[in-house]
Amino acid sequence: MPLNSLAMIENWPVPTAAAGVVRADGTVLGTHGPAGRRFPLASVTKPLAAYAALVAYEEGAIEFDEPAGPAGSTVRHLLAHTSGLAFDEHRVMSAPGERRLYSNAGFEVLGEHIAKATDIPFAEYLHQAVLEPLGMTDTSLDGSPAKDGVSTVTDLLRFAAEVQAPRLLDPRTVAEAMTVQYPGTKGVVPGYGHQNPNDWGLGFEIRDAKSPHWTGASSSPRTFGHFGQSGTFLWIDPDARLACAALADRAFGPWAVEAWPPFTDAVLAELAR
């Protein structure tokens, strides 16, 4: 049965868009648009990179609380955007754990740390640890683990099914990644301004009571995921037992701020019926 709500992407002011919804058991409830087309993910790369970090943790290659990044920072700080590193440069802006400074540089340092610990280039480690076992054959990383992934809706739905019902990881590890790290930390959600608190897990943003936000008004506070500046998002709502991925080929901007929340609300409403 096609999902009527997914057809809303046809009204987005973008050249091309694709979207899909998957249940926790891996059932794809619907897709719309070219689900097999590869789109640049921008920061939707980060949840994939974070999942590889969780695999490295379970393999014993790294520990969450071992030193990584600036002085006093750990792997956990890097994953939770509290290392103190600046947004896009390897410059320290604050002490670790003090502020939620969203940082591409932090994920690049994390990738280097995992590559050193495993003696495998990070892109190859991501491929071996996450992409290959999940059958994500159209997903690749060519560059920064913060923002240079390329994928399809089909592949992201495979990933979202895994995160909802883990097979590669102990569910307790995934639950830790969806738990707020350094509670009460203030910070900025890029494109949505200052949030107090700005809750984040290990590589996944947690919705909680943030306003404004890129998810829907009806999204549960436990919803987590990520959006990307290339016009992409992936959210997982544990209360609805659903995940949704949407990819587009127009950079994030006011159009997305306007279009994404009603789209998410429509998806949730249709599936709640």
PyMOL commands that set and color helices and strands:
alter all, ss='L'
color gray80, all
select helices_A, chain A and resi 4-11+45-58+75-79+104-118+122-131+153-164+171-177+254-272
alter helices_A, ss='H'
color red, helices_A
select strands_A, chain A and resi 17-23+28-32+39-42+140-141+149-151+187-189+193-195+205-206+224-228+232-237+242-248
alter strands_A, ss='S'
color yellow, strands_A
deselect
rebuild
show_as cartoon
